[in-house]
């Protein structure tokens, strides 16, 4: 069910920091009943989640960023960054970054 791992971090003042486990848990519990597309999300630790294969990363990022801003977890000028933790594929590792700049 939880086939992918992602890092959930935010960039602020030139630093990239992991999102706190309690923030991830707050998001996942809220969305457990209100947005079925995000039912397959499981917070593991600060900055780390497992998600299902059907969870769209771009939509997840937008929803998380909105929730974190409304709860004042991240500053308005911070960027939320979701990075899919790669699985080994031969000798190469690949990462997918999902970055959305805040609205002005």
Buried (B, 14 or more C-beta within 10 A) or exposed (E): EBEBBBBBBBBEEEEEBBBBBEBBBBBBEBBEEEBEBBBBBBBEEBBBBBBBEEBEBEEBBBBBBEBBBEEEBBEEEBBBBBBBBEEEEEEEEEEEEBEEEEEE
